[in-house]
Amino acid sequence: MAQVPYFLIKVMCSVGGFIGGLSLLFEPLGRQTEIALFTVNKSAETFYNLALRRELPVRFPKGECVLMGVSMAVLLYNYVNHR
């Protein structure tokens, strides 16, 4: 099986992300905020895990729990105050 060039993988991922982002336009406004907060949580967790893999000095105990707690606090604040 042939190797896929690295730049082609980046292009394919970018196009997939763009198409997935366009689908957000068809969601109701209330759900758009929840989806955006979910993706922010997942991207922050991904960056945290990448930093740990590269051994950058961001290691602290229960870091993923802190990220989840902050994202839930923002989500619940938004839910309570913007109904």
C-alpha positions as CSV (number, residue, x, y, z in Angstrom):
1,M,0.0,0.0,0.0
2,A,1.4,3.4,-0.9
3,Q,2.2,6.1,1.7
4,V,0.0,9.2,1.7
5,P,2.0,12.4,1.7
6,Y,1.8,14.4,4.9
7,F,0.5,17.6,3.2
8,L,-2.3,15.7,1.7
9,I,-3.3,14.4,5.1
10,K,-3.4,18.0,6.4
11,V,-5.5,19.1,3.5
12,M,-8.0,16.2,4.0
13,C,-8.3,17.0,7.7
14,S,-8.8,20.7,7.0
15,V,-11.5,20.1,4.4
16,G,-13.3,17.6,6.7
17,G,-13.2,20.2,9.5
18,F,-14.5,22.9,7.3
19,I,-17.4,20.8,6.1
20,G,-18.2,19.8,9.7
21,G,-18.1,23.4,10.7
22,L,-20.5,24.4,8.0
23,S,-23.0,21.9,9.4
24,L,-23.1,24.0,12.5
25,L,-25.0,26.7,10.6
26,F,-28.0,24.4,10.4
27,E,-28.3,23.8,14.1
28,P,-30.6,25.9,16.3
29,L,-28.9,28.8,18.1
30,G,-29.2,27.3,21.6
31,R,-27.5,24.1,20.4
32,Q,-24.7,26.0,18.6
33,T,-23.4,27.3,21.9
34,E,-23.4,23.9,23.5
35,I,-21.6,22.3,20.6
36,A,-19.0,25.2,20.6
37,L,-18.3,24.7,24.3
38,F,-18.0,20.9,23.8
39,T,-15.5,21.4,21.0
40,V,-13.5,24.0,23.1
41,N,-13.3,21.4,25.9
42,K,-12.1,18.7,23.5
43,S,-9.5,21.0,21.8
44,A,-8.1,22.1,25.2
45,E,-7.9,18.5,26.3
46,T,-6.1,17.6,23.0
47,F,-3.6,20.5,23.4
48,Y,-3.0,19.4,27.0
49,N,-2.3,15.8,26.0
50,L,0.0,17.0,23.1
51,A,2.0,19.1,25.6
52,L,2.3,16.1,27.9
53,R,3.5,13.9,25.1
54,R,6.1,16.5,24.1
55,E,7.1,16.8,27.8
56,L,6.4,20.5,28.1
57,P,6.2,21.8,31.7
58,V,2.4,21.8,32.0
59,R,2.1,18.7,34.1
60,F,-0.2,19.2,37.1
61,P,-2.3,16.6,38.9
62,K,-5.8,16.1,37.7
63,G,-5.4,18.6,34.8
64,E,-8.1,17.1,32.7
65,C,-10.5,17.3,35.6
66,V,-9.8,21.1,35.9
67,L,-10.5,21.5,32.2
68,M,-13.7,19.6,32.5
69,G,-14.8,21.6,35.5
70,V,-14.2,24.9,33.9
71,S,-16.0,23.9,30.7
72,M,-19.0,22.6,32.7
73,A,-19.1,25.9,34.7
74,V,-19.2,27.9,31.5
75,L,-21.9,25.7,30.0
76,L,-24.1,25.8,33.1
77,Y,-23.6,29.5,33.5
78,N,-24.7,30.0,29.9
79,Y,-27.7,27.6,30.3
80,V,-29.0,29.4,33.5
81,N,-28.5,33.0,32.4
82,H,-29.4,32.8,28.7
83,R,-32.6,30.9,28.7
